[in-house]
């Protein structure tokens, strides 16, 4: 009887508090509620609404509601500056309320961007400015969903994505803003993440507690909200996640839990008894007790801060002419979240020390030679020294360059994020050598229909040409042809060999 009365009281209090959102919740899908620091403005993402930029099929636009003193007003569309046909949502708000940190990148044309990350819009007298893209090194999300929180006091972005080291679908990551730059994302570890989905993470005001939704743990419904305490500054050691209980979780789908200490409440979304797919609800109960992980069960990770975990590697080698073998005094640049430069001496020798837990784009250039671009992935390894030797081709008609890091989604013309670094090296080369004209050549392996392979390789060549032209290179300097699988450079007997055959090259046809 007492338990029944308790649940009835909790339901009554929750229903009374949630009545504040009667004008906000509708037949559309309300997601990602974020309240401004002064408690007067509510930003939500609304999906499947005819007034969205992309209409009913739009995955979500930003809508805005204001506090009237007794409840939240009916939300209005956030406008074309903050919204496009992609998913739009607020990741965080500055304390002044004049900076909106937004999910995803934006383009000037309003078309969907080819890069990923977060963006920021500034409020001035005229309203919100066009969002400025923020680059997070090696940010990658293969999922169509993005969720998380930009935390101003902690200067971190905690988010869900299907990315590097993901255990299953979406996992939780954090990126740090330190000394004027963003770190590459850190996976929050296997105690938080499961082989299923973890989504919509947020942090308490002091950054001590993590709230997130998961369908990879026992719960009341498809997604339940869980809470865990961060035990140190590695962001990998956590208390055992605890279910938030019946005051939040139902047999529906609960997401986007955010606690606003200054308002003495938290908000989240639920599909339980909703007007549409998801409705906004209020949580005003005490947080549940957390269970600390036994020391022997903790993930083995030294208790050091992010600043202290940076390890370094000494890289050295020699730069030579690919035709004659003679040494060259070239410029060498390693790019990751920071840029590291050195020069090979007259004997072609170079040496530099860089952080060893990064993925680098390496550019080697010398006047009269084709810029060389290499990708070095050592972010999961620890090493003290590494030898890398480079061979540069003279700029002459017939010289051919394999763009090893220019990659596409399987069977499509969609460039992978890591392709743009090497394409930008090609842009630099063409800008520095304005008389050079090139022919792009696309190749596939020999599997599948021959005609379709030729067509796909031609479309990929056209995609790359369009990118180079978008960077200011004249289209008259670029030809392109797709060869399908007719020009293999290796056998097609194994996946590794077929991978070599799937390539894009450029050949100099005029100098």
Secondary structure, DSSP 8 states (H G I E B T S, - for coil): -HHHHHHHHHHHHHHHHHGGGTTT--SSEEEEEEE-TTS-EEEEEEES-TTSTTGGG-S-EEEEEEB-SSSB---EE--TTT--SS---EEEE-TTS-EEEEES---TTSS--SS-SEEEEEEETTEE---EEE--TT----SS--EEEEETTTTEEEEEES-TT-SSS-EEEEEEEETTEE---EE--TTT--SS-EEEEEE-TTS-EEEEEESSS--SSSBEEEEEEB-STTS--B-B-EE--TTT--SSBEEEEEEEGGGTEEEEEE-TT-SSS-EEEEE-S-----B---GGGS-------TGGG--EEEEEEEEEETTT--B---EEEEESSSEEEEE--TTSEEEEEEESSSEEEEEEE-TTB--EEEEEE-TT---SEEE--EEE-B--TT-EEE-TT--B-TTSS-B-TTHHHHHHHHHHHHHH-TT-EEEEEEE--S-S-HHHHHHHHHHHHHHHHHHHHHTT--GGGEEEEE-TTSS-SS-SSSHHHHHHHSEEEEEEEE-
